[in-house]
């Protein structure tokens, strides 16, 4: 493990083997860093939440293994609501990203520069967010979704899609990303048809979900879409 100049490591901090910590980094009490992470200069991991309901309770900010944190990223620890903020394995947070309290970020997530998140946001595995994206508190972003740079996510973004526009809206499936990650042509076709039912047909949400379930009952990807839609609390983009 290597720790740079002027970095502060407080009590109750864990840093995994072979991690690299740059200069002027603050690892605050409750920060748990996995193995082989790289945390660049002036990042702050585990600072207290920006939440007026926070009462000093013990909580954590957890980075998985092989996470890259670039300059001036801030990852606040959780509150009593969840108790932790987590960033999954092999995720890459670019400069000036802010991860608020009680957020849950999956594995292999890429977040470009200056993304700001409210509390309790959930981001699925392999999601990609473009630079400057703003994510409203309690918003959920599905696995393999991609959001274009500079947009606002104030409602839930389902898995496997691309989203852009103001207000944010469905703009097709993330076909290139899915192909790169080994999804077959048949699977991509099923995903595309499922979202045609949800976003392009005249069916309401419940009708579209039923049609998906009837047409693709054996597809785990479609089942994931159905589950995401049914569990959405903020509504879909």
Secondary structure, 3 states (H helix, E strand, C coil): CEECCCCEECCCCEECCCCEECCCCEECCCEEECCCCEECCCCEEEECCCCCCCCCCCCEEEECCCCEECCCCEEECCCCCCCEEEECCCCEECCCCEECCCCEECCCCEECCCCEECCCCEECCCCEECCCCEECCCCEECCCCEECCCCEECCEECCCEEEECCCCEEEEECHHHHHHCCCCHHHHHHHHHHHHHHHHCCCCHHHHHHHHHHHCCCCHHHHHHHHHHHHCCCCEC
